[in-house]
Amino acid sequence: MESDTGRCLECIPALAAANESTVSMAKPAPAPAPAPAHGAPTHELLLRDRSTGHTQTVPIVPPIGSGSGSASASLSGSGSGASKAAPADLPSAFVVMPKSANTQSLTVLDNRTGRRYEVPIHDGTIRATAFQAMKVDGAGPDGLRLFDPAYVNTAVCRSKICDIDGDAGILRYRGYPIEELAEKSNFLEVSYLLIYGELPSKAQYAAWSSQVMTHTFIHTRVQELMRSFNPDAHPMGMFISSVSAMSTFHPEANPALQGPDLFVKNQRVRNKQILRLMGKVPTVAALATGQHRIGRPYNQPAKNLSYTENFLYMMDRLSEPDYRPHPKLAKALDVLFILHADHELNCSTAAMRHIGSSLVDPYSAVAGAASALYGPLHGGANEAVLRMLEDIGTVDKVASFLEEVKQRKRKLMGFGHRVYKNYDPRAKIIRRIAYEVFEVCGREPLIDVAIELEKLALQDNYFVSKRLYPNVDFYSGLIYRAMGFPTDFFPVLFAIPRVAGWLAHWCESLDDADAKIWRPRQVYTGEGKRSYVPLESRPEDASILTSTDSHPFGKRSKVAAKL
């Protein structure tokens, strides 16, 4: 047991009855409880300080408060039974709680009230709602809440989709190691695995791949919408808007029109939307950059190609009647899609489940998840890595860059991960793929900077001690750049495969018996009740909180003469 000074106290039961108790620290009492008279019957604990070898006898006194089920113990002299004041560096009181018969539980002592609570443990978790019962009498109806900004240690669902062991650097989809899937499978097969739970049979795979590729065509009105964007529009903004607009073309799949349980009860309608989204997302992505930005006519999908071949075909074909993308590039992109297909409850997947908990249609939910992915801390991370490598420039500047990182003058992008405390298994696979792409498209000069950066960082105890290892974003941007993709298109390349993972989580949440609309709580820290003050009675304040930067065209308007 750890004392409040960090010492480890070994509790040795003096009597058999004490052997069934667990000793927990309590705040020092105003005055130590007196030891019983010499020779009086009592229960005692012998405490041994492992750091010093000293022992002390602790008499157990009656329970604190009526019905609390706990007892306190004050420190006395070593083995003498005489009352002595506790040393200043040791706690002056202990609480002895009966040992529970349920070993899979958490015992909580509320020091505010002296009450003891037993909270069951299931799958390494406890119910946050169990703490609602822990309240102080007269302090209102609300009990304790768990405060966890950014969900650092909060599990909000049970899932069978993605298993991550961050300490060991393990990633599995439905139990299959990511390394095996990347080597032996393909993206459409992995998508089926994620969404439906098992690898497909030959008949299932043939039907699935054919159905997905049949749904690659998008409505002409969606194409018109995409053509209405400015030529310099960000591809991710176009992607999000177009996917969201797709919901308006399928009123039969809108729960707002067909009833809230539409996708809960009707598997066939659910399947139809999965096929539509899986098929149409690459088409929307290809048109958002490959054709729109450079003013080319939109290419129609080709059903006789693979999933990634079709995507590259729609982006790159000009007028060649027999155009087919390079097989190594199509394979490399397919592997990248597998690696990006799912990654547990990340920001965008949590957004998909959160939005989906309202039972909205999947197009709106996917658009919302893609919006979360749009952020630079999520889907834009590989772009940030690329800009960092460009800023470093050459191999000889890597060492000085890392020194500036240690001095907190620069930021190291592409290293470390909220979950992984080891080498990201996806990064190892991507590094191998990079050289296969370079064989076709030419070597990307920044790869030398990246390799040197990784080597020096992993030799430096500063980064190793912080468990900062390359993650999936470190090399993926270099591959996309080598393949000729614009930098601002990287988040779209992330979104295409992640749709499969989003849909898998959407389906799982629909089938969850415990599913409810997500509604987190907050800790209110604002003002108490205030009375309204009329405008003319408020104090003068000339500061303008709504100031903005004006467009350059506005300068003339500001100096124009008033008519």
Salt bridges, closest charged atoms under 4 A:
GLU10 OE1 - ARG48 NH1 3.93
GLU10 OE1 - ARG50 NE 3.65
ASP49 OD2 - ARG7 NH1 3.07
ASP89 OD2 - ARG7 NH2 3.01
ASP110 OD2 - ARG112 NH2 2.76
ASP123 OD2 - ARG158 NH1 2.61
ASP137 OD2 - ARG115 NH2 2.64
ASP142 OD2 - ARG145 NH2 3.53
ASP163 OD2 - ARG172 NH1 3.44
ASP167 OD1 - ARG467 NH2 3.53
GLU224 OE1 - ARG221 NE 3.87
GLU252 OE2 - HIS250 ND1 3.89
GLU252 OE2 - ARG276 NH1 3.00
ASP261 OD2 - LYS265 NZ 3.74
GLU309 OE1 - ARG324 NH2 3.33
ASP342 OD1 - HIS505 NE2 3.16
GLU383 OE2 - ARG387 NH2 2.72
GLU390 OE2 - ARG481 NH1 2.17
ASP391 OD2 - ARG410 NH2 2.25
GLU403 OE2 - LYS406 NZ 2.94
GLU404 OE1 - ARG410 NH1 2.70
ASP424 OD2 - ARG426 NH2 2.90
GLU436 OE2 - ARG432 NH1 3.29
GLU439 OE1 - LYS328 NZ 3.28
GLU444 OE1 - ARG481 NE 3.57
ASP448 OD1 - ARG443 NH2 2.30
GLU452 OE1 - LYS455 NZ 3.40
GLU454 OE1 - ARG431 NH1 3.09
ASP460 OD2 - LYS406 NZ 2.79
ASP488 OD2 - ARG293 NH2 2.75
GLU508 OE1 - ARG353 NH2 2.40
ASP511 OD1 - ARG270 NH2 3.03
